[in-house]
């Protein structure tokens, strides 16, 4: 394979891998909140399964390392829920990192032109959140 073909192949491979990663990140970002709720729903069944398996192995019920599993699952679920809330995909309304508008002493409100697109995207996220909650 010539050097030129190899460079083209690597460039195409990078583009395809980058596109795949962006799709994975997008899918995870829209489904991260339901995953956190699913973990909480599945936890009792997981604990029952682990308890039965440990009983089969030990031959008796005992308290062991499986006590840490609910703690770990709750921490993971809390992290996913908090992350979903921060990116505007959870229960909490999206909150911008800083204000978009400023108000002078006369009560006139203004917004920097450089942040106009960011404000428009935020309003879109907020309206989506209101629609999901049935408030809009």
Secondary structure, DSSP 8 states (H G I E B T S, - for coil): --HHHHHHHHHHHHHHHHHHHHHHHHHHHHHHHHHHHHHHHHHHHHHHHHHHHHHHHHSS----TTHHHHHHHHHHHHHHHHHHHHTT-SSS----SS-SEEE-TT--EEE-GGGHHHHHHHHHHHHHHHHHTT--
